[in-house]
Structure formats: structure tokens, C-alpha cells
């Protein structure tokens, strides 16, 4: 697995058009810049993407 995702990766994962994928990358990279991280234009950290877009139920035992 790669550490960074490209617009093509986001297109496949989220089933969106390339323009939307670039918009998502810009938004996530802007968040990371505000947090003090260096970013690579046109790519996004897999960890940041999964934190914001992959919904995981951390407490399955609580869901009834």
C-alpha cells in the first residue's frame, strides 16, 4: 500500500469524478497545513483520508 493517494485512487475509492477528487485532496491538504504538516500538491496522506472518509465503528459492542 502507498502512503499517499492520488486523484485516480480517490476516484476509484469514492466513485467520484477527477475534479471532485482534486477538491477533496485540496481540502484535506489545507487541513493538514493548518495542523503544521508539509503536504504534496495533488496527493493526500492515506492516514488523513481514512481518518476523514472511511467510517469505522470503533465501539461495535455499544451498537445494539
mmCIF file as Biopython writes it, N, C-alpha, C and O atoms, coordinates in Angstrom:
data_model
#
loop_
_atom_site.group_PDB
_atom_site.id
_atom_site.type_symbol
_atom_site.label_atom_id
_atom_site.label_alt_id
_atom_site.label_comp_id
_atom_site.label_asym_id
_atom_site.label_entity_id
_atom_site.label_seq_id
_atom_site.pdbx_PDB_ins_code
_atom_site.Cartn_x
_atom_site.Cartn_y
_atom_site.Cartn_z
_atom_site.occupancy
_atom_site.B_iso_or_equiv
_atom_site.auth_seq_id
_atom_site.auth_asym_id
_atom_site.pdbx_PDB_model_num
ATOM 1   N N  . UNK A ? 1  ? 0.830   -1.184 0.000   1.0 0.0 1  A 1 
ATOM 2   C CA . UNK A ? 1  ? 0.000   0.000  0.000   1.0 0.0 1  A 1 
ATOM 3   C C  . UNK A ? 1  ? 0.879   1.253  0.000   1.0 0.0 1  A 1 
ATOM 4   O O  . UNK A ? 1  ? 1.947   1.289  0.611   1.0 0.0 1  A 1 
ATOM 5   N N  . UNK A ? 2  ? 0.403   2.258  -0.691  1.0 0.0 2  A 1 
ATOM 6   C CA . UNK A ? 2  ? 1.128   3.523  -0.746  1.0 0.0 2  A 1 
ATOM 7   C C  . UNK A ? 2  ? 0.745   4.403  0.429   1.0 0.0 2  A 1 
ATOM 8   O O  . UNK A ? 2  ? -0.357  4.295  0.967   1.0 0.0 2  A 1 
ATOM 9   N N  . UNK A ? 3  ? 1.660   5.273  0.822   1.0 0.0 3  A 1 
ATOM 10  C CA . UNK A ? 3  ? 1.419   6.212  1.917   1.0 0.0 3  A 1 
ATOM 11  C C  . UNK A ? 3  ? 0.562   7.390  1.470   1.0 0.0 3  A 1 
ATOM 12  O O  . UNK A ? 3  ? -0.108  8.022  2.287   1.0 0.0 3  A 1 
ATOM 13  N N  . UNK A ? 4  ? 0.584   7.685  0.165   1.0 0.0 4  A 1 
ATOM 14  C CA . UNK A ? 4  ? -0.170  8.811  -0.367  1.0 0.0 4  A 1 
ATOM 15  C C  . UNK A ? 4  ? -1.130  8.329  -1.446  1.0 0.0 4  A 1 
ATOM 16  O O  . UNK A ? 4  ? -0.842  7.386  -2.183  1.0 0.0 4  A 1 
ATOM 17  N N  . UNK A ? 5  ? -2.271  8.994  -1.520  1.0 0.0 5  A 1 
ATOM 18  C CA . UNK A ? 5  ? -3.274  8.676  -2.527  1.0 0.0 5  A 1 
ATOM 19  C C  . UNK A ? 5  ? -3.302  9.771  -3.581  1.0 0.0 5  A 1 
ATOM 20  O O  . UNK A ? 5  ? -3.076  10.944 -3.283  1.0 0.0 5  A 1 
ATOM 21  N N  . UNK A ? 6  ? -3.580  9.378  -4.806  1.0 0.0 6  A 1 
ATOM 22  C CA . UNK A ? 6  ? -3.671  10.309 -5.926  1.0 0.0 6  A 1 
ATOM 23  C C  . UNK A ? 6  ? -5.143  10.529 -6.269  1.0 0.0 6  A 1 
ATOM 24  O O  . UNK A ? 6  ? -6.009  9.822  -5.753  1.0 0.0 6  A 1 
ATOM 25  N N  . UNK A ? 7  ? -5.434  11.497 -7.132  1.0 0.0 7  A 1 
ATOM 26  C CA . UNK A ? 7  ? -6.817  11.696 -7.553  1.0 0.0 7  A 1 
ATOM 27  C C  . UNK A ? 7  ? -7.427  10.429 -8.174  1.0 0.0 7  A 1 
ATOM 28  O O  . UNK A ? 7  ? -8.610  10.154 -7.975  1.0 0.0 7  A 1 
ATOM 29  N N  . UNK A ? 8  ? -6.647  9.677  -8.904  1.0 0.0 8  A 1 
ATOM 30  C CA . UNK A ? 8  ? -7.139  8.436  -9.503  1.0 0.0 8  A 1 
ATOM 31  C C  . UNK A ? 8  ? -7.551  7.447  -8.424  1.0 0.0 8  A 1 
ATOM 32  O O  . UNK A ? 8  ? -8.569  6.768  -8.562  1.0 0.0 8  A 1 
ATOM 33  N N  . UNK A ? 9  ? -6.767  7.357  -7.344  1.0 0.0 9  A 1 
ATOM 34  C CA . UNK A ? 9  ? -7.123  6.479  -6.233  1.0 0.0 9  A 1 
ATOM 35  C C  . UNK A ? 9  ? -8.454  6.905  -5.617  1.0 0.0 9  A 1 
ATOM 36  O O  . UNK A ? 9  ? -9.313  6.064  -5.354  1.0 0.0 9  A 1 
ATOM 37  N N  . UNK A ? 10 ? -8.628  8.206  -5.386  1.0 0.0 10 A 1 
ATOM 38  C CA . UNK A ? 10 ? -9.862  8.703  -4.792  1.0 0.0 10 A 1 
ATOM 39  C C  . UNK A ? 10 ? -11.060 8.471  -5.705  1.0 0.0 10 A 1 
ATOM 40  O O  . UNK A ? 10 ? -12.156 8.171  -5.231  1.0 0.0 10 A 1 
ATOM 41  N N  . UNK A ? 11 ? -10.852 8.612  -7.018  1.0 0.0 11 A 1 
ATOM 42  C CA . UNK A ? 11 ? -11.924 8.337  -7.978  1.0 0.0 11 A 1 
ATOM 43  C C  . UNK A ? 11 ? -12.443 6.910  -7.799  1.0 0.0 11 A 1 
ATOM 44  O O  . UNK A ? 11 ? -13.653 6.680  -7.779  1.0 0.0 11 A 1 
ATOM 45  N N  . UNK A ? 12 ? -11.533 5.969  -7.671  1.0 0.0 12 A 1 
ATOM 46  C CA . UNK A ? 12 ? -11.906 4.559  -7.540  1.0 0.0 12 A 1 
ATOM 47  C C  . UNK A ? 12 ? -12.545 4.264  -6.189  1.0 0.0 12 A 1 
ATOM 48  O O  . UNK A ? 12 ? -13.538 3.542  -6.114  1.0 0.0 12 A 1 
ATOM 49  N N  . UNK A ? 13 ? -11.976 4.823  -5.118  1.0 0.0 13 A 1 
ATOM 50  C CA . UNK A ? 13 ? -12.464 4.536  -3.770  1.0 0.0 13 A 1 
ATOM 51  C C  . UNK A ? 13 ? -13.833 5.153  -3.531  1.0 0.0 13 A 1 
ATOM 52  O O  . UNK A ? 13 ? -14.733 4.493  -3.012  1.0 0.0 13 A 1 
ATOM 53  N N  . UNK A ? 14 ? -13.993 6.423  -3.909  1.0 0.0 14 A 1 
ATOM 54  C CA . UNK A ? 14 ? -15.224 7.152  -3.611  1.0 0.0 14 A 1 
ATOM 55  C C  . UNK A ? 14 ? -16.224 7.190  -4.763  1.0 0.0 14 A 1 
ATOM 56  O O  . UNK A ? 14 ? -17.353 7.653  -4.601  1.0 0.0 14 A 1 
ATOM 57  N N  . UNK A ? 15 ? -15.804 6.703  -5.919  1.0 0.0 15 A 1 
ATOM 58  C CA . UNK A ? 15 ? -16.660 6.730  -7.118  1.0 0.0 15 A 1 
ATOM 59  C C  . UNK A ? 15 ? -17.081 8.155  -7.463  1.0 0.0 15 A 1 
ATOM 60  O O  . UNK A ? 15 ? -18.263 8.448  -7.643  1.0 0.0 15 A 1 
ATOM 61  N N  . UNK A ? 16 ? -16.069 9.043  -7.552  1.0 0.0 16 A 1 
ATOM 62  C CA . UNK A ? 16 ? -16.301 10.438 -7.902  1.0 0.0 16 A 1 
ATOM 63  C C  . UNK A ? 16 ? -15.500 10.791 -9.149  1.0 0.0 16 A 1 
ATOM 64  O O  . UNK A ? 16 ? -14.624 10.038 -9.575  1.0 0.0 16 A 1 
ATOM 65  N N  . UNK A ? 17 ? -15.809 11.935 -9.721  1.0 0.0 17 A 1 
ATOM 66  C CA . UNK A ? 17 ? -15.076 12.422 -10.886 1.0 0.0 17 A 1 
ATOM 67  C C  . UNK A ? 17 ? -13.730 12.999 -10.444 1.0 0.0 17 A 1 
ATOM 68  O O  . UNK A ? 17 ? -13.519 13.289 -9.267  1.0 0.0 17 A 1 
ATOM 69  N N  . UNK A ? 18 ? -12.829 13.157 -11.410 1.0 0.0 18 A 1 
ATOM 70  C CA . UNK A ? 18 ? -11.483 13.643 -11.115 1.0 0.0 18 A 1 
ATOM 71  C C  . UNK A ? 18 ? -11.511 15.028 -10.466 1.0 0.0 18 A 1 
ATOM 72  O O  . UNK A ? 18 ? -10.733 15.285 -9.547  1.0 0.0 18 A 1 
ATOM 73  N N  . UNK A ? 19 ? -12.379 15.915 -10.919 1.0 0.0 19 A 1 
ATOM 74  C CA . UNK A ? 19 ? -12.452 17.265 -10.345 1.0 0.0 19 A 1 
ATOM 75  C C  . UNK A ? 19 ? -12.810 17.204 -8.858  1.0 0.0 19 A 1 
ATOM 76  O O  . UNK A ? 19 ? -12.250 17.945 -8.051  1.0 0.0 19 A 1 
ATOM 77  N N  . UNK A ? 20 ? -13.735 16.327 -8.503  1.0 0.0 20 A 1 
ATOM 78  C CA . UNK A ? 20 ? -14.126 16.173 -7.101  1.0 0.0 20 A 1 
ATOM 79  C C  . UNK A ? 20 ? -12.973 15.579 -6.293  1.0 0.0 20 A 1 
ATOM 80  O O  . UNK A ? 20 ? -12.748 15.975 -5.149  1.0 0.0 20 A 1 
ATOM 81  N N  . UNK A ? 21 ? -12.253 14.647 -6.874  1.0 0.0 21 A 1 
ATOM 82  C CA . UNK A ? 21 ? -11.103 14.042 -6.195  1.0 0.0 21 A 1 
ATOM 83  C C  . UNK A ? 21 ? -10.059 15.103 -5.878  1.0 0.0 21 A 1 
ATOM 84  O O  . UNK A ? 21 ? -9.502  15.118 -4.780  1.0 0.0 21 A 1 
ATOM 85  N N  . UNK A ? 22 ? -9.788  15.996 -6.838  1.0 0.0 22 A 1 
ATOM 86  C CA . UNK A ? 22 ? -8.832  17.078 -6.599  1.0 0.0 22 A 1 
ATOM 87  C C  . UNK A ? 22 ? -9.343  18.022 -5.512  1.0 0.0 22 A 1 
ATOM 88  O O  . UNK A ? 22 ? -8.562  18.492 -4.683  1.0 0.0 22 A 1 
ATOM 89  N N  . UNK A ? 23 ? -10.637 18.300 -5.509  1.0 0.0 23 A 1 
ATOM 90  C CA . UNK A ? 23 ? -11.224 19.166 -4.479  1.0 0.0 23 A 1 
ATOM 91  C C  . UNK A ? 23 ? -11.036 18.559 -3.089  1.0 0.0 23 A 1 
ATOM 92  O O  . UNK A ? 23 ? -10.684 19.261 -2.140  1.0 0.0 23 A 1 
ATOM 93  N N  . UNK A ? 24 ? -11.271 17.265 -2.976  1.0 0.0 24 A 1 
ATOM 94  C CA . UNK A ? 24 ? -11.093 16.567 -1.699  1.0 0.0 24 A 1 
ATOM 95  C C  . UNK A ? 24 ? -9.641  16.642 -1.257  1.0 0.0 24 A 1 
ATOM 96  O O  . UNK A ? 24 ? -9.361  16.902 -0.087  1.0 0.0 24 A 1 
ATOM 97  N N  . UNK A ? 25 ? -8.725  16.420 -2.172  1.0 0.0 25 A 1 
ATOM 98  C CA . UNK A ? 25 ? -7.302  16.476 -1.852  1.0 0.0 25 A 1 
ATOM 99  C C  . UNK A ? 25 ? -6.917  17.878 -1.377  1.0 0.0 25 A 1 
ATOM 100 O O  . UNK A ? 25 ? -6.193  18.022 -0.393  1.0 0.0 25 A 1 
ATOM 101 N N  . UNK A ? 26 ? -7.398  18.908 -2.073  1.0 0.0 26 A 1 
ATOM 102 C CA . UNK A ? 26 ? -7.088  20.280 -1.660  1.0 0.0 26 A 1 
ATOM 103 C C  . UNK A ? 26 ? -7.617  20.562 -0.255  1.0 0.0 26 A 1 
ATOM 104 O O  . UNK A ? 26 ? -6.933  21.187 0.555   1.0 0.0 26 A 1 
ATOM 105 N N  . UNK A ? 27 ? -8.830  20.103 0.031   1.0 0.0 27 A 1 
ATOM 106 C CA . UNK A ? 27 ? -9.433  20.322 1.348   1.0 0.0 27 A 1 
ATOM 107 C C  . UNK A ? 27 ? -8.634  19.624 2.441   1.0 0.0 27 A 1 
ATOM 108 O O  . UNK A ? 27 ? -8.318  20.230 3.465   1.0 0.0 27 A 1 
ATOM 109 N N  . UNK A ? 28 ? -8.310  18.361 2.228   1.0 0.0 28 A 1 
ATOM 110 C CA . UNK A ? 28 ? -7.562  17.609 3.231   1.0 0.0 28 A 1 
ATOM 111 C C  . UNK A ? 28 ? -6.156  18.172 3.418   1.0 0.0 28 A 1 
ATOM 112 O O  . UNK A ? 28 ? -5.658  18.244 4.541   1.0 0.0 28 A 1 
ATOM 113 N N  . UNK A ? 29 ? -5.522  18.567 2.326   1.0 0.0 29 A 1 
ATOM 114 C CA . UNK A ? 29 ? -4.181  19.149 2.435   1.0 0.0 29 A 1 
ATOM 115 C C  . UNK A ? 29 ? -4.223  20.489 3.164   1.0 0.0 29 A 1 
ATOM 116 O O  . UNK A ? 29 ? -3.298  20.809 3.910   1.0 0.0 29 A 1 
ATOM 117 N N  . UNK A ? 30 ? -5.276  21.274 2.963   1.0 0.0 30 A 1 
ATOM 118 C CA . UNK A ? 30 ? -5.414  22.540 3.677   1.0 0.0 30 A 1 
ATOM 119 C C  . UNK A ? 30 ? -5.540  22.285 5.180   1.0 0.0 30 A 1 
ATOM 120 O O  . UNK A ? 30 ? -4.956  23.008 5.987   1.0 0.0 30 A 1 
ATOM 121 N N  . UNK A ? 31 ? -6.303  21.258 5.551   1.0 0.0 31 A 1 
ATOM 122 C CA . UNK A ? 31 ? -6.432  20.882 6.964   1.0 0.0 31 A 1 
ATOM 123 C C  . UNK A ? 31 ? -5.068  20.494 7.535   1.0 0.0 31 A 1 
ATOM 124 O O  . UNK A ? 31 ? -4.709  20.894 8.642   1.0 0.0 31 A 1 
ATOM 125 N N  . UNK A ? 32 ? -4.324  19.718 6.770   1.0 0.0 32 A 1 
ATOM 126 C CA . UNK A ? 32 ? -3.020  19.268 7.249   1.0 0.0 32 A 1 
ATOM 127 C C  . UNK A ? 32 ? -2.053  20.443 7.392   1.0 0.0 32 A 1 
ATOM 128 O O  . UNK A ? 32 ? -1.274  20.486 8.345   1.0 0.0 32 A 1 
ATOM 129 N N  . UNK A ? 33 ? -2.093  21.399 6.456   1.0 0.0 33 A 1 
ATOM 130 C CA . UNK A ? 33 ? -1.233  22.583 6.549   1.0 0.0 33 A 1 
ATOM 131 C C  . UNK A ? 33 ? -1.549  23.367 7.813   1.0 0.0 33 A 1 
ATOM 132 O O  . UNK A ? 33 ? -0.642  23.839 8.499   1.0 0.0 33 A 1 
ATOM 133 N N  . UNK A ? 34 ? -2.849  23.508 8.124   1.0 0.0 34 A 1 
ATOM 134 C CA . UNK A ? 34 ? -3.249  24.221 9.341   1.0 0.0 34 A 1 
ATOM 135 C C  . UNK A ? 34 ? -2.719  23.521 10.590  1.0 0.0 34 A 1 
ATOM 136 O O  . UNK A ? 34 ? -2.429  24.164 11.599  1.0 0.0 34 A 1 
ATOM 137 N N  . UNK A ? 35 ? -2.598  22.201 10.509  1.0 0.0 35 A 1 
ATOM 138 C CA . UNK A ? 35 ? -2.083  21.410 11.633  1.0 0.0 35 A 1 
ATOM 139 C C  . UNK A ? 35 ? -0.555  21.409 11.688  1.0 0.0 35 A 1 
ATOM 140 O O  . UNK A ? 35 ? 0.037   20.823 12.594  1.0 0.0 35 A 1 
ATOM 141 N N  . UNK A ? 36 ? 0.084   22.070 10.711  1.0 0.0 36 A 1 
ATOM 142 C CA . UNK A ? 36 ? 1.531   22.198 10.710  1.0 0.0 36 A 1 
ATOM 143 C C  . UNK A ? 36 ? 2.284   21.169 9.892   1.0 0.0 36 A 1 
ATOM 144 O O  . UNK A ? 36 ? 3.511   21.097 9.969   1.0 0.0 36 A 1 
ATOM 145 N N  . UNK A ? 37 ? 1.569   20.368 9.108   1.0 0.0 37 A 1 
ATOM 146 C CA . UNK A ? 37 ? 2.225   19.346 8.291   1.0 0.0 37 A 1 
ATOM 147 C C  . UNK A ? 37 ? 2.618   19.902 6.935   1.0 0.0 37 A 1 
ATOM 148 O O  . UNK A ? 37 ? 2.002   20.842 6.433   1.0 0.0 37 A 1 
ATOM 149 N N  . UNK A ? 38 ? 3.646   19.315 6.349   1.0 0.0 38 A 1 
ATOM 150 C CA . UNK A ? 38 ? 4.012   19.602 4.965   1.0 0.0 38 A 1 
ATOM 151 C C  . UNK A ? 38 ? 3.120   18.737 4.086   1.0 0.0 38 A 1 
ATOM 152 O O  . UNK A ? 38 ? 2.795   17.610 4.458   1.0 0.0 38 A 1 
ATOM 153 N N  . UNK A ? 39 ? 2.722   19.248 2.928   1.0 0.0 39 A 1 
ATOM 154 C CA . UNK A ? 39 ? 1.850   18.483 2.033   1.0 0.0 39 A 1 
ATOM 155 C C  . UNK A ? 39 ? 2.454   18.416 0.643   1.0 0.0 39 A 1 
ATOM 156 O O  . UNK A ? 39 ? 3.325   19.210 0.288   1.0 0.0 39 A 1 
ATOM 157 N N  . UNK A ? 40 ? 1.981   17.459 -0.133  1.0 0.0 40 A 1 
ATOM 158 C CA . UNK A ? 40 ? 2.403   17.308 -1.522  1.0 0.0 40 A 1 
ATOM 159 C C  . UNK A ? 40 ? 1.190   17.635 -2.392  1.0 0.0 40 A 1 
ATOM 160 O O  . UNK A ? 40 ? 0.192   16.916 -2.343  1.0 0.0 40 A 1 
ATOM 161 N N  . UNK A ? 41 ? 1.256   18.697 -3.181  1.0 0.0 41 A 1 
ATOM 162 C CA . UNK A ? 41 ? 0.119   19.044 -4.034  1.0 0.0 41 A 1 
ATOM 163 C C  . UNK A ? 41 ? -0.254  17.881 -4.948  1.0 0.0 41 A 1 
ATOM 164 O O  . UNK A ? 41 ? 0.616   17.252 -5.552  1.0 0.0 41 A 1 
ATOM 165 N N  . UNK A ? 42 ? -1.544  17.602 -5.044  1.0 0.0 42 A 1 
ATOM 166 C CA . UNK A ? 42 ? -2.017  16.535 -5.923  1.0 0.0 42 A 1 
ATOM 167 C C  . UNK A ? 42 ? -2.010  15.161 -5.287  1.0 0.0 42 A 1 
ATOM 168 O O  . UNK A ? 42 ? -2.393  14.181 -5.925  1.0 0.0 42 A 1 
ATOM 169 N N  . UNK A ? 43 ? -1.577  15.074 -4.031  1.0 0.0 43 A 1 
ATOM 170 C CA . UNK A ? 43 ? -1.591  13.806 -3.312  1.0 0.0 43 A 1 
ATOM 171 C C  . UNK A ? 43 ? -2.032  14.081 -1.885  1.0 0.0 43 A 1 
ATOM 172 O O  . UNK A ? 43 ? -1.858  15.185 -1.370  1.0 0.0 43 A 1 
ATOM 173 N N  . UNK A ? 44 ? -2.601  13.069 -1.256  1.0 0.0 44 A 1 
ATOM 174 C CA . UNK A ? 44 ? -3.050  13.224 0.124   1.0 0.0 44 A 1 
ATOM 175 C C  . UNK A ? 44 ? -2.587  12.028 0.941   1.0 0.0 44 A 1 
ATOM 176 O O  . UNK A ? 44 ? -2.495  10.909 0.435   1.0 0.0 44 A 1 
ATOM 177 N N  . UNK A ? 45 ? -2.303  12.277 2.185   1.0 0.0 45 A 1 
ATOM 178 C CA . UNK A ? 45 ? -1.907  11.218 3.098   1.0 0.0 45 A 1 
ATOM 179 C C  . UNK A ? 45 ? -3.031  10.190 3.232   1.0 0.0 45 A 1 
ATOM 180 O O  . UNK A ? 45 ? -4.182  10.550 3.479   1.0 0.0 45 A 1 
ATOM 181 N N  . UNK A ? 46 ? -2.695  8.926  3.071   1.0 0.0 46 A 1 
ATOM 182 C CA . UNK A ? 46 ? -3.686  7.859  3.222   1.0 0.0 46 A 1 
ATOM 183 C C  . UNK A ? 46 ? -4.305  7.909  4.620   1.0 0.0 46 A 1 
ATOM 184 O O  . UNK A ? 46 ? -5.510  7.719  4.784   1.0 0.0 46 A 1 
ATOM 185 N N  . UNK A ? 47 ? -3.465  8.167  5.623   1.0 0.0 47 A 1 
ATOM 186 C CA . UNK A ? 47 ? -3.942  8.204  7.004   1.0 0.0 47 A 1 
ATOM 187 C C  . UNK A ? 47 ? -4.995  9.307  7.193   1.0 0.0 47 A 1 
ATOM 188 O O  . UNK A ? 47 ? -6.030  9.071  7.816   1.0 0.0 47 A 1 
ATOM 189 N N  . UNK A ? 48 ? -4.735  10.499 6.663   1.0 0.0 48 A 1 
ATOM 190 C CA . UNK A ? 48 ? -5.680  11.617 6.779   1.0 0.0 48 A 1 
ATOM 191 C C  . UNK A ? 48 ? -6.967  11.300 6.034   1.0 0.0 48 A 1 
ATOM 192 O O  . UNK A ? 48 ? -8.061  11.563 6.533   1.0 0.0 48 A 1 
ATOM 193 N N  . UNK A ? 49 ? -6.835  10.734 4.842   1.0 0.0 49 A 1 
ATOM 194 C CA . UNK A ? 49 ? -8.017  10.382 4.057   1.0 0.0 49 A 1 
ATOM 195 C C  . UNK A ? 49 ? -8.885  9.385  4.816   1.0 0.0 49 A 1 
ATOM 196 O O  . UNK A ? 49 ? -10.097 9.570  4.921   1.0 0.0 49 A 1 
ATOM 197 N N  . UNK A ? 50 ? -8.273  8.339  5.341   1.0 0.0 50 A 1 
ATOM 198 C CA . UNK A ? 50 ? -9.042  7.320  6.044   1.0 0.0 50 A 1 
ATOM 199 C C  . UNK A ? 50 ? -9.661  7.873  7.323   1.0 0.0 50 A 1 
ATOM 200 O O  . UNK A ? 50 ? -10.759 7.471  7.709   1.0 0.0 50 A 1 
ATOM 201 N N  . UNK A ? 51 ? -8.961  8.790  7.976   1.0 0.0 51 A 1 
ATOM 202 C CA . UNK A ? 51 ? -9.493  9.419  9.183   1.0 0.0 51 A 1 
ATOM 203 C C  . UNK A ? 51 ? -10.780 10.187 8.871   1.0 0.0 51 A 1 
ATOM 204 O O  . UNK A ? 51 ? -11.713 10.179 9.674   1.0 0.0 51 A 1 
ATOM 205 N N  . UNK A ? 52 ? -10.835 10.846 7.718   1.0 0.0 52 A 1 
ATOM 206 C CA . UNK A ? 52 ? -11.967 11.704 7.382   1.0 0.0 52 A 1 
ATOM 207 C C  . UNK A ? 52 ? -13.048 11.033 6.537   1.0 0.0 52 A 1 
ATOM 208 O O  . UNK A ? 52 ? -14.207 11.444 6.595   1.0 0.0 52 A 1 
ATOM 209 N N  . UNK A ? 53 ? -12.698 10.006 5.750   1.0 0.0 53 A 1 
ATOM 210 C CA . UNK A ? 53 ? -13.657 9.446  4.797   1.0 0.0 53 A 1 
ATOM 211 C C  . UNK A ? 53 ? -14.033 7.988  5.019   1.0 0.0 53 A 1 
ATOM 212 O O  . UNK A ? 53 ? -15.070 7.547  4.523   1.0 0.0 53 A 1 
ATOM 213 N N  . UNK A ? 54 ? -13.239 7.243  5.733   1.0 0.0 54 A 1 
ATOM 214 C CA . UNK A ? 54 ? -13.561 5.837  5.962   1.0 0.0 54 A 1 
ATOM 215 C C  . UNK A ? 54 ? -14.150 5.744  7.357   1.0 0.0 54 A 1 
ATOM 216 O O  . UNK A ? 54 ? -13.442 5.909  8.350   1.0 0.0 54 A 1 
ATOM 217 N N  . UNK A ? 55 ? -15.439 5.482  7.428   1.0 0.0 55 A 1 
ATOM 218 C CA . UNK A ? 55 ? -16.135 5.477  8.709   1.0 0.0 55 A 1 
ATOM 219 C C  . UNK A ? 55 ? -15.988 4.114  9.356   1.0 0.0 55 A 1 
ATOM 220 O O  . UNK A ? 55 ? -16.416 3.096  8.812   1.0 0.0 55 A 1 
ATOM 221 N N  . UNK A ? 56 ? -15.383 4.117  10.514  1.0 0.0 56 A 1 
ATOM 222 C CA . UNK A ? 56 ? -15.168 2.872  11.243  1.0 0.0 56 A 1 
ATOM 223 C C  . UNK A ? 56 ? -15.910 2.965  12.563  1.0 0.0 56 A 1 
ATOM 224 O O  . UNK A ? 56 ? -15.861 3.994  13.237  1.0 0.0 56 A 1 
ATOM 225 N N  . UNK A ? 57 ? -16.595 1.895  12.932  1.0 0.0 57 A 1 
ATOM 226 C CA . UNK A ? 57 ? -17.277 1.857  14.216  1.0 0.0 57 A 1 
ATOM 227 C C  . UNK A ? 57 ? -16.293 1.316  15.233  1.0 0.0 57 A 1 
ATOM 228 O O  . UNK A ? 57 ? -16.048 0.110  15.285  1.0 0.0 57 A 1 
ATOM 229 N N  . UNK A ? 58 ? -15.729 2.199  16.042  1.0 0.0 58 A 1 
ATOM 230 C CA . UNK A ? 58 ? -14.701 1.809  16.996  1.0 0.0 58 A 1 
ATOM 231 C C  . UNK A ? 58 ? -15.280 1.032  18.166  1.0 0.0 58 A 1 
ATOM 232 O O  . UNK A ? 58 ? -14.564 0.252  18.795  1.0 0.0 58 A 1 
ATOM 233 N N  . UNK A ? 59 ? -16.551 1.223  18.473  1.0 0.0 59 A 1 
ATOM 234 C CA . UNK A ? 59 ? -17.171 0.577  19.634  1.0 0.0 59 A 1 
ATOM 235 C C  . UNK A ? 59 ? -18.323 -0.306 19.196  1.0 0.0 59 A 1 
ATOM 236 O O  . UNK A ? 59 ? -19.478 -0.003 19.497  1.0 0.0 59 A 1 
ATOM 237 N N  . UNK A ? 60 ? -18.039 -1.385 18.497  1.0 0.0 60 A 1 
ATOM 238 C CA . UNK A ? 60 ? -19.089 -2.269 17.984  1.0 0.0 60 A 1 
ATOM 239 C C  . UNK A ? 60 ? -19.936 -2.845 19.111  1.0 0.0 60 A 1 
ATOM 240 O O  . UNK A ? 60 ? -21.127 -3.087 18.917  1.0 0.0 60 A 1 
ATOM 241 N N  . UNK A ? 61 ? -19.354 -3.070 20.281  1.0 0.0 61 A 1 
ATOM 242 C CA . UNK A ? 61 ? -20.084 -3.665 21.392  1.0 0.0 61 A 1 
ATOM 243 C C  . UNK A ? 61 ? -21.220 -2.735 21.864  1.0 0.0 61 A 1 
ATOM 244 O O  . UNK A ? 61 ? -22.222 -3.202 22.407  1.0 0.0 61 A 1 
ATOM 245 N N  . UNK A ? 62 ? -21.055 -1.426 21.654  1.0 0.0 62 A 1 
ATOM 246 C CA . UNK A ? 62 ? -22.065 -0.478 22.103  1.0 0.0 62 A 1 
ATOM 247 C C  . UNK A ? 62 ? -23.255 -0.424 21.171  1.0 0.0 62 A 1 
ATOM 248 O O  . UNK A ? 62 ? -24.342 -0.012 21.576  1.0 0.0 62 A 1 
ATOM 249 N N  . UNK A ? 63 ? -23.063 -0.840 19.915  1.0 0.0 63 A 1 
ATOM 250 C CA . UNK A ? 63 ? -24.167 -0.801 18.948  1.0 0.0 63 A 1 
ATOM 251 C C  . UNK A ? 63 ? -25.070 -1.978 19.245  1.0 0.0 63 A 1 
ATOM 252 O O  . UNK A ? 63 ? -24.621 -3.123 19.289  1.0 0.0 63 A 1 
ATOM 253 N N  . UNK A ? 64 ? -26.336 -1.694 19.449  1.0 0.0 64 A 1 
ATOM 254 C CA . UNK A ? 64 ? -27.209 -2.753 19.881  1.0 0.0 64 A 1 
ATOM 255 C C  . UNK A ? 64 ? -28.218 -3.116 18.921  1.0 0.0 64 A 1 
ATOM 256 O O  . UNK A ? 64 ? -29.023 -4.011 19.180  1.0 0.0 64 A 1 
#
